[in-house]
Amino acid sequence: MPAGVVHVPWYATGFRGDDLERALAEVTPTALRYGARSYHVYRYHDDRYKFIQAAEFESKDDFERWWNGPEMTDFRIITSSWYQVPVLYGWTDLVVSGQLDPQPLHSAVAEQTAGGDLAG
């Protein structure tokens, strides 16, 4: 079975957006312990209470081990009043992905700053 990506929509309750953001940022990396290839948490600009948590897993079984594991179970218990229920995740097939690798700082900029003054 090819890799899949799970999308978990979260919607924070009143004045809990920042708390939920911090908690999601703390718990989401634990997906790597369960075989996730990558993870992401997105917070919407037009609705600061809306989040998408995403993680790419080799198998849905790996995702379910994480989702039902102690880290995510504790997260849901501790933050249960911070988000609206139900939380309905979606398992998706990864069709295509890509990214640009960061480019090193251009050498001309490094040469300009070597003298310690950009003004010359």
N, C-alpha and C positions, 0 to 999 in steps of 0.2 A: 504494500500500500504506500502511495507517495506521501510526502510530508503534507501536513495540514496546518492551518492557522485558526486558532480560536479567537473570536472577538467577544468580549464581555462588556456590555454597556452598563455603566453605572450612572446614577443620577443622584447627586447629593441632596440632602434635605437642607432646609433653611439655615444659612450661615455656617454650613459644614463643608463647603467646597474646598477650602484650604486644608482642613483637617483630612478630608478624604484624599486629596492630592498627595499629602505627605505619607499617608498610610499605604496608598497604592505604590508610591515610589519605593517604599521600604519592602513590601511583600512581593512585588512582581519579580524581582531578580531571583527569588527562590525557585522559579520555574526551571532555571538551569540545572538545579539539583535533580530534576526529574526528567532530564533529557531534552529540554527545550533548546532549540538552535538559536533563538533570538526572542526578545520581548520588547514591548513598547507600551507606553501609556500616553494617551493623547487627551488634552483638555481643550474643549472648544472655546473659541474667542467670542462667538456670538451668544453663548449660553455657558457661563462659567461654572454651572452646576453639572454639566454634562461631560462624561469621560468615556473613553474607549480603552480598554485594556486588551492587548493582543500578545499572543505568543505563538511561535512556530514550533510544532512538535513533529517528531518522526512518526508517531502513531497517536491515535485517540486514546489508547490505553495509558500512554505516558501522561497525557493531559489529565485524564481522570484521576490518576495517582496523585498528581499535583493538586487538582481541584478539591479532592477529598482528603488530602494529606493534612498534617497538623498545622502547617503554616497558614494555608488558606482557610481552614476551618476556624482557627483562632482569630484570623483577620475578620471573618464574617461575624463571629460572636462579639468581638470587641467593638467593631464599628457598626453593629446592626442598626443603630439609630441614626447613622450618618448617611444612609442611602435609602432610596425607595425600592420596594420589592413589588413584584418578583424581579429577580435578576435572571434573565434568560440569555445564556451564551449561545453562540452559533459556531459550529465547526465548519470550516470552509476548506476547499482544495486550493493549494497554492498553484496558480497557473503560470505566473511569471513574476520575477522580481529583479531588481538591479539597484545599484548605487554607484556613486562616484567615490573613488578613493581620495582622501584629502591630498592636496598638492603641497609640496614643501614651499616654504617662503622663497619667493623669487630672489635670485642672487643679486640683482641690481638694487633691490631694497636693502639687502644686507650690506652691500658696498656703501650705499648712501649713509647708512646709520653707523658705519664703522668709525667715523670720526666723532660720533657722539652728538651730532647736531644735524637735524634734517634741513636746516636753513642753509647749510653749507658753510 
